[in-house]
Amino acid sequence: MKQAANRLNLNGRIMNISSGLVVRPIPEFSLYCTSKAAIEMMGKVLSMEVGDRSITVNTVSPGPIDTEMFGNSGDDLKAAADD
């Protein structure tokens, strides 16, 4: 992200993808949840660092997406998706 910000002109945009599992952690996904939480925090900090150049940094957290990870995740993740 920092390299991208260095290459952007004024009024640039950086978009990150996170996960709803940051706010709803489940067993067996500790590394996934923490890596997505790190992306969210990095986006917040970077937005403060580049705000004076009018660069916007956003992070979106989509809901469940039917992927192989989701299909093989078991009942905990599927129950979280239903909430």
C-alpha positions as CSV (number, residue, x, y, z in Angstrom):
1,M,0.0,0.0,0.0
2,K,2.8,2.4,0.9
3,Q,4.4,1.9,-2.5
4,A,1.1,2.4,-4.2
5,A,0.6,5.7,-2.3
6,N,4.0,6.9,-3.3
7,R,3.1,6.5,-7.0
8,L,-0.3,8.1,-6.8
9,N,-1.0,11.7,-7.7
10,L,-3.2,14.1,-5.7
11,N,-6.7,12.8,-5.2
12,G,-5.8,9.2,-5.7
13,R,-7.6,6.2,-4.3
14,I,-6.5,3.0,-2.6
15,M,-9.0,0.2,-2.0
16,N,-8.4,-2.8,0.3
17,I,-10.4,-5.9,0.7
18,S,-10.9,-7.3,4.2
19,S,-13.4,-9.7,5.7
20,G,-16.4,-9.7,8.0
21,L,-14.4,-12.2,10.1
22,V,-12.5,-9.3,11.6
23,V,-15.6,-8.5,13.7
24,R,-16.9,-12.0,13.9
25,P,-13.9,-14.4,14.4
26,I,-14.5,-18.1,14.4
27,P,-12.3,-21.1,15.4
28,E,-9.8,-22.5,12.9
29,F,-9.4,-19.1,11.1
30,S,-7.0,-17.3,13.5
31,L,-4.4,-16.4,10.8
32,Y,-7.0,-15.4,8.3
33,C,-8.8,-13.1,10.8
34,T,-5.7,-11.5,12.1
35,S,-4.3,-10.9,8.6
36,K,-7.5,-9.1,7.5
37,A,-7.5,-7.1,10.7
38,A,-4.0,-6.0,9.9
39,I,-5.1,-4.9,6.5
40,E,-7.9,-2.8,8.0
41,M,-5.5,-1.1,10.5
42,M,-2.9,-0.5,7.8
43,G,-5.5,1.2,5.7
44,K,-6.5,3.5,8.6
45,V,-2.9,4.5,9.4
46,L,-2.0,5.0,5.7
47,S,-5.1,7.2,5.3
48,M,-3.7,9.5,8.0
49,E,-0.2,9.5,6.4
50,V,-1.4,10.4,2.9
51,G,-4.4,12.5,3.7
52,D,-2.5,15.7,3.1
53,R,-2.2,14.7,-0.5
54,S,-5.9,14.1,-0.8
55,I,-5.4,10.4,-1.3
56,T,-8.3,8.3,0.0
57,V,-7.8,4.9,1.5
58,N,-10.8,2.6,2.0
59,T,-11.3,-0.9,3.1
60,V,-14.4,-2.9,2.3
61,S,-15.5,-6.1,4.1
62,P,-17.8,-8.1,1.9
63,G,-20.1,-10.7,3.3
64,P,-19.7,-14.4,2.7
65,I,-18.7,-15.4,-0.9
66,D,-19.2,-18.9,-2.2
67,T,-15.5,-20.0,-2.5
68,E,-13.6,-23.2,-1.8
69,M,-12.6,-21.8,1.6
70,F,-16.2,-21.1,2.5
71,G,-17.4,-24.5,1.3
72,N,-14.8,-26.4,3.3
73,S,-15.1,-24.3,6.4
74,G,-17.6,-26.2,8.4
75,D,-20.6,-25.1,10.4
76,D,-19.0,-22.2,12.3
77,L,-18.4,-20.1,9.2
78,K,-21.7,-21.0,7.7
79,A,-23.5,-20.1,10.9
80,A,-21.7,-16.7,11.0
81,A,-22.8,-16.1,7.4
82,D,-26.4,-16.6,8.4
83,D,-26.2,-13.9,11.1
